[in-house]
Amino acid sequence: MDERSLPSSVPVAVTPVAWLHRDLASVRDLWLACEAQGACNAHQRYGWMALVVEHLLALDKSEPLIVELRDAASGAPILLLPLAIRRKAGLTEIVPLSAGVCDYTAPVLAQPVAYTAEEARRLWLAVRAALPKADRLRLDSIPHEIVPGIPNPLALVDGIQDSALSVSGMATPGPADTLAARVFRPSFVKQVGKTRRRLEALGTLSFEAARTPAEVDAMMDELLHLRLARFRKLGRFDILSSPAYGQFYRQAAHEGLSGGSAQVIGLKLDGDCLALMLNLVHRDVAHGILIAMDDERARNTAPGLFMISLAIEQACREGVTYFDFSVGGQSYKQSVGALSRPFFRLEEVYSLRGHAMALADKGAEELRARLKSNGALYGRLRSWRGKLRRLSHRPAANTAPDKPRASDSD
């Protein structure tokens, strides 16, 4: 680790200076130090970002742009902001380093500092000055906090706008044995109790976390199978239709066995998987990012809701104090007792082409909103689009998804 890599105390009144990095390895040590001592969302952990670059960024036609900010006077690190530059149809766009698998856009702070709006403005000006030329900058899925109690400075900059998306989560203070009675909605507790009784009448229930490479593979195989089957039944596209995305999540689950953030857990009935979840955990915050269930085997029992209740209680036992349900306003999140908050988005255009791109996106959003007002038509169009997208992501007949390498489970 070089002399610029160790985080130190960050004064409130900072004068930021920026460095731009085009690969993750150049800031690995600093990134890991910030994770350990500062504020970091699980979606911006170094291990998760490295997998995004390895498996997905080329598919997204993107290249990484990592902005490092330090205080000009002391040299103390302030933050790292993972971005990407994407080139498509002659247009250049700066976007979050995500490729569709990072639910949040946020910096990694060197220290858990709550910056003011004025400080956030100065940090953003330094970031923007370090970025290369582009037609447009578009950052979406910006949460108001990086982790509970630490504001996201991106949510404080000039020009921030409300997003059409929302995020849900709930505090999960211990002890776990009484969590349901204390934080879940009474109607949800009643539903979970009914589901448990119905499932116990069908066989022996068990709740398990994958602890070995073989268990990871078996549970991820089933999660991918059940999820894709459900989306096909609904006539919807799922990003996991692309083998590269399935491999990404599988390797993340393998790395979770040795310090990574991902963990795959499952509810089993007579030894067979009935529902599964893939969660990300960093310190005392857990994020539920993928869920799949076997609706055919246990009809009218709501195994997914039961699975969620068990996952929250287990996370609480392991020291998690906040469970995040991620993006979307699905009704089950409110039924548990989660609180919803809006996302923010930040957009800047730097050229006529960027302005045209922004107008096209706005027109598409308005058209989508009008179509949604006609539920039946929107459902048919969504089904057709899902079929086309699944066909476009189907592997060739003589190919198969890559199997995990031996190093994946080390």
N, C-alpha and C positions, 0 to 999 in steps of 0.2 A: 504494500500500500504506500503510495507516495505521500509527500508532506501535505498535499492539498486534500487528502481523502478523509481525514478524521473529522467528524462533525464536532463543533465546539459551540459554546454559547453564542446565540445570535442576538445582537442588540435590536431593540425595537425600531430605532431610527436607522435603517439600513440604506446604503447607496449601492444598489445592485449592479454587478457587472456580469456579463453572460459569456458562456462558451457553448459552441454548437458541436455536438458529437453525432456521427452518422453510423455508429455501431454501439451495441450495448456493452461489449467487452471493455471498452475504454473507460467506462464509469462503473464497472461491476463492484469494486470495493467500496466506493462511495455510496452506491445504491444500497448495498447490504448494510452498511453502517447507518444510513438514514432509516432503513426499515427497523433496525434494532433500537434506535434512540429517538427517532422522530415520530412523524405521523404518516401512515401509509395505509391506503385501502388495499384489501387483498387483491383486487383486480390490477393494481399497479406493483405488486411484488415482483422482484427481479426474476424469479423462477418462472412465473406466469408469463411475463413479457418475453423472456427468452424463448419459450415455447411458441408464442405467437409469431415471433420472427422466424423461427426454424420451420414451422409447419404451414403458416397461413399467409404471411405478408406478400409472398410472391403471387399467390392466387388473387390477392386484393390489388395487385399491381402497385404496391406501395414500397417505400423504403423508409427506415427509421430516421427520425430527427429527435435527438435528445438534447434539450436545453438545460444547461447547468447554470445556476445563479449563485454567486458568492458576493459577500460584502466587500466593496472596493477597499475599505480602510483596513479591516482586520483579516481579510482572506477567508473568513468563516463561511462554510457552505450554507446556503439558504434553502435551495430546493432543486429537484430534478423534475422536468416536465416531459413525459414521453409522448411525442407526436410522430406523425408520418407524413411523407409527401407522396401524393398519388397523381399519376399521369394517365389520363384517359381521353381519347378522342381529341388530342391536341390541347387539352386543358390541364392545368396544374393546380392541385388543391392540397392545402395543408389540413390534416384531419387528426383525430386522436390515434395513437398507436393501439389498435383494437382488432381490426379485421372481423368485427362482429361478435367477438367473444368477451369483451370487457364492458360490463354494464355501466361503468362510471368513467367520467373524465375528471382527473384530479392530479395535482402534483404530488410528489413525495417530498415531504418537508424534513429538513435536517433536524429540526427541533419542533416540539409540539407547540407552536406559537399561534396565537389568535391574532392575525393581522387585521388592521383597520382598513376601511375602504380606501383611504389615501395611500397607505402602504401597499395595498393590493394593486392599486393603479400604477405605482412606480415599478412594482415587480413585473406587471404585464407589459409596460412600455419597454423594459429591458428584454423581456422574452421576444417581443415582436421585432425589436431592432436586430436580433440575432438570426431571425429566420430568413431563408432564401427567398428569392422572388417567386411569386405564385399569382394565379388569377384570383384565388379566393382562399380564405381561411374559414373553416366551418367546424366548430366544436359543439357537439351535442351531448346529451346525458350528463350534464354538469350538476352534481348534487350540492346541496347547501353546506354540507359538512363532509370532510374527508373521512373522519371517524366521529362517533358521537362526542360532542364537546369541542371539536376542533373545526372552525369554519374553513370552507374551501375558498381560498383567495380568488379563484376564477369566478366564483359566484358574486363577487363584489366589484368587478371591473365595470368601467363605463361601457354601455352598449349591450349589456346582458339582457336577455329576453326570456319570458316564460316559454317553456316547451309544452307541447301537447301531451307529453309523456309524464308519468308520475312514478314515484317509488314508495314502497311500503315497508314498514318494519315495526318491531316492538321491543321494548325493554324486557329482559328475562332475568330479573334478579333472583338469586337463590333464596331458600333451598329448592332443589328440583322436585322433591316429593310433594310440595304444596303449590308448585308453580301453576298448574292447571286451574286450581281453585282461585288463585290470586290474580292471574293476568288474562286467562282465556275468557271469552264471552260464555255466559251460562248456556246459551243455546248450542255453542260449539262443544262444550263439555258433555252435554246431553247426547249430541250426535256421535261423538267419539265413543261414549259408553255403549250406545246401541250398536255401533259398528264392531266394537270388540266382542260383544256377546254373540253377534251373528257369525263372526269369523271363527270364534272359539267353538261354535257348534259345527263348523265345517272341518276342523282339524286342529293340529297343534301349531300355535303361533310362536315365532321367534324374531327377535330384532338383532341384527348383526351388522358389524362394520368389517370391511375387507381388511385383513391383517397381513396377508401374504400376496406375492405376485400372482399366484394361481387364483386366489380369491378375487383379486382385482379384475383379472381377465374374465373370469366366469360372470361376475356381477356386471361388468361393463358390457359384455356380450348381451346379457339379458336386458340391460337398460336400453341399449341401442335398438335391440329387436322390438321391445315393447313400445318404445317411443315412436319409431318409424311406422310400426303397424297402426298405432293410434292416429297419427297424422294422415296416413293414407286413407284410413276410414273416414276421417273428417274432410278429406279432399283438400288438405292444406300442405304447403311446403314446409319442410323442416331443414335447417341448415346442416343437420347431421346426415342428410342424404348424400352429401359430399364425403367420400372416404377420408379426405384429409382432415376434416373436422372431427370425425369419429376417432381418428388416430391421435389428434391433438388432445382430446379429453381423456383418452385412454392413458397416454403417457403422463398427463397431469396427475391422474389417479395413482399411477405407479410411483411418481416422484413424491406423492403425498405420504408414502410409506417411510420415507427417509427425510422428513423435514419440510416437504412441500406443503402448499396450502390446501390441496384438494383431498377430499375424503369421500369414498363411495359407501353408502349404507343401504341396508335393505330390510324389508319386512317379508318374512317367509311363512308360508303355510305348508305344513308337512314337508319342510325342507326345500320347497320350490319358491322362487321369488314371486311375490305378489305385487310389491311396489318397491321402487328404488329411488334414491336421491344422490346427486353429486353436490357436495357443499364445498365452499371455500371458507377457510378459517384463518384469521390473522389476529393473534393476541386474544382479545375477549369479544370479537365480533365474528359472527358466522353469516354466510350468504348462501341461500338456497338457489342454485343456478339451473339444475336440471332435475326433472322428476318424470318418472314413467310408472305406469301401473297396468296390471292385467285385469281389464274390465270384464272380460269374458268369464274368467274363472270365479269371480266373486261379484256377480251382478247385484246391483242395488245395495251394496254394503259400503260404498265410499271408501275404498282402501287408501286412496291418495290422501284424504283428510286425516285418516288415522296415522298414516306414515308421517305426515307433517307434524302432528302432535308429539309422536315419539321422537322425531328428530330434534325438535325444540327442547324437549325435556332432557335428552341425552346431551345436547350442546350445553345446557345449563349445568349439568353434572360435571362437565369438563371445563367449567369456568367461564363460559360465554355469558355475557351480560346484555347483549343486543343481538337479535336475530333479524336479518334483513331478507325480505321476500323479493327483492330486486324489482325490475321494471314491470309496469302493467298494473291495471286496476281491477284484476279479476276478483269476482265476488268472494271467493273463498278466503282471500286475505283479510277482508273486512270481517268475515264470519269468525275468524280466529281472534280478532281483536287488534289487528295491526292498524297503525295510523299511516295515512297517505300524505305525501308532500310532493309538490311539483318539482320537476327538473327545470334546469335553465339551459339556454343555448346561446352561443356567441358566434356571430358571423360578421366577417369583414370582406369586402370585395376590393380588388386592387386593379382591375382592368375591365374593359368593355366585355370581354369574354366571360370574366367572372360574374359581371352583372347579369349577363344573359343566362348563365348557369343558375344563379340565384332566382331569377324570375321563372325559369323552367321548373325548378324545384317547388317554388311557391304555387305555381299553377297546378302541379301534380298533387300537392297537399290539398288544395281547395277542391280539386276534382274528387279526390278520395273522400273528403268530408261530405260532398254532395251524394256520392254513391252510397256511403254508409247510411244516409238518411232513408235510402230505399233498401231495407234489409234483405229482401229476397234477391234483388238484382245483385247486390254487393256479394251475397253468399255465392251465387253462381259464378260471378267473375273471379272471386277468390279461389274457388275450386278449380276453375280452368287455369288460372295462373299457377296454382300449386302443381297441377299436372305437368305443365310446360317446364316449370323449374326443376321438378324431379327428373324429367327426361333429360334436361340439359346437364344434370349432375350425375347421371347414371354412368358407371364405369363401362368401358368397352367389354365385349363378351370374353375376350381372352386375357383380361386383367382382373386382379382382385386387390382389395385394400391391403396395404402393407401390414405385415404382422409386426408386433413390438420387437425391437432389437433386444438382444440379451442385456445390454446396458440399461434398458428402460426400467428394469426391475431391480437394479442394483441398490 
